[in-house]
Amino acid sequence: MHAVMKITLTKTFILRCFLVSLFLSLPFIFLYLLFPQQQPFHNPVTNKDLRIRPGYSSYETYIQRQLNKTLNPRLRKIWTTRDWDRKIPVFARFFEELKERKLLQNTSKALCIGARVGQEVEALRRIGVLDSLGMDLVPYPPLVVKGDFHNQPFNNDTFDFEFSNVFDHALYPERFVAEIERTLKPEGVCVLHVALSRRADKYSANDLYSIQPLVELFNHSALVHVRSVDGFGLDTEVAFRKNGGTRHHRL
Ligand SMILES: C[S@@+](CC[C@H](N)C(=O)[O-])C[C@H]1O[C@@H](n2cnc3c(N)ncnc32)[C@H](O)[C@@H]1O
């Protein structure tokens, strides 16, 4: 009899504990139901052909990861010596072809996004596009100024031409593209080199599987061409022309 009473009391106690904890968690359950998507790195453009890589706990973690490589003194030595002579002629050929297609002129004001030590800027200047500048997280004067491509340090409608082979480094692809469309003049041209058939390097922040996400992101521009290239591990060149008369603001 005594044992039966004890079991009944224990059961009542457990039931009470359960009801109290359920009551206390009700506000949290309501909050979760009201705001189910509140994650710090929720990215609205992620879809099946453009995937943001997981693992960045904050924007600082992402920037630090990029800087770890870009600031490496041993690599910087290689980029400014052996790679300098190897890569500039290749970039120069790409840009000459863009001139032949009337997408770039000697009078163009040009920006290279994610230019590191500025090999592509040097190539543009060598082929006669003298008003050319690079931008990267780490400056490399006089060719490259400091800037984050998610928030370019330039006014609206500044450039006639923007080139980048670092789309895969964008944690926020929609901002990467919106900033290009903002800083390009109306009718300005953007040329991207991207990797579609192989994965880019371990410092990439996204993976692209077709050009469709780019076409959707460049929603104030027209697609000019898509062609195969052999650009240091990047296999596809995509060119866009910004629509005339479009007004842009920072996102
Ligand atoms: C693969 S390297 C390309 C360098 C150069 N374009 C070339 O072909 O030699 C990627 C570059 O993007 C830069 N980068 C990464 N995230 C960036 C950001 N948010 N804003 C500006 N540059 C960034 C890195 O610092 C690095 O120099």
PDBQT file of the ligand as one rigid body, heavy atoms in Angstrom, charges set to zero:
ROOT
HETATM    1  C1  LIG A 301      41.534  33.663 -56.377  1.00  0.00    +0.000 C 
HETATM    2  S1  LIG A 301      42.081  35.261 -55.873  1.00  0.00    +0.000 S 
HETATM    3  C2  LIG A 301      42.065  36.049 -57.443  1.00  0.00    +0.000 C 
HETATM    4  C3  LIG A 301      43.138  37.038 -57.614  1.00  0.00    +0.000 C 
HETATM    5  C4  LIG A 301      43.266  37.696 -58.987  1.00  0.00    +0.000 C 
HETATM    6  N1  LIG A 301      42.009  38.105 -59.551  1.00  0.00    +0.000 N 
HETATM    7  C5  LIG A 301      44.023  36.817 -59.926  1.00  0.00    +0.000 C 
HETATM    8  O1  LIG A 301      43.429  36.225 -60.822  1.00  0.00    +0.000 OA
HETATM    9  O2  LIG A 301      45.237  36.705 -59.777  1.00  0.00    +0.000 OA
HETATM   10  C6  LIG A 301      40.696  35.924 -54.993  1.00  0.00    +0.000 C 
HETATM   11  C7  LIG A 301      40.888  37.348 -54.518  1.00  0.00    +0.000 C 
HETATM   12  O3  LIG A 301      39.629  37.850 -54.066  1.00  0.00    +0.000 OA
HETATM   13  C8  LIG A 301      39.847  38.661 -52.931  1.00  0.00    +0.000 C 
HETATM   14  N2  LIG A 301      38.617  38.762 -52.152  1.00  0.00    +0.000 N 
HETATM   15  C9  LIG A 301      37.988  37.809 -51.446  1.00  0.00    +0.000 A 
HETATM   16  N3  LIG A 301      36.894  38.294 -50.845  1.00  0.00    +0.000 NA
HETATM   17  C10 LIG A 301      36.826  39.601 -51.170  1.00  0.00    +0.000 A 
HETATM   18  C11 LIG A 301      35.923  40.651 -50.862  1.00  0.00    +0.000 A 
HETATM   19  N4  LIG A 301      34.869  40.435 -50.069  1.00  0.00    +0.000 N 
HETATM   20  N5  LIG A 301      36.138  41.873 -51.387  1.00  0.00    +0.000 NA
HETATM   21  C12 LIG A 301      37.218  42.103 -52.194  1.00  0.00    +0.000 A 
HETATM   22  N6  LIG A 301      38.112  41.147 -52.533  1.00  0.00    +0.000 NA
HETATM   23  C13 LIG A 301      37.914  39.909 -52.020  1.00  0.00    +0.000 A 
HETATM   24  C14 LIG A 301      40.954  37.955 -52.179  1.00  0.00    +0.000 C 
HETATM   25  O4  LIG A 301      41.606  38.832 -51.273  1.00  0.00    +0.000 OA
HETATM   26  C15 LIG A 301      41.838  37.467 -53.334  1.00  0.00    +0.000 C 
HETATM   27  O5  LIG A 301      42.839  38.401 -53.630  1.00  0.00    +0.000 OA
ENDROOT
TORSDOF 0
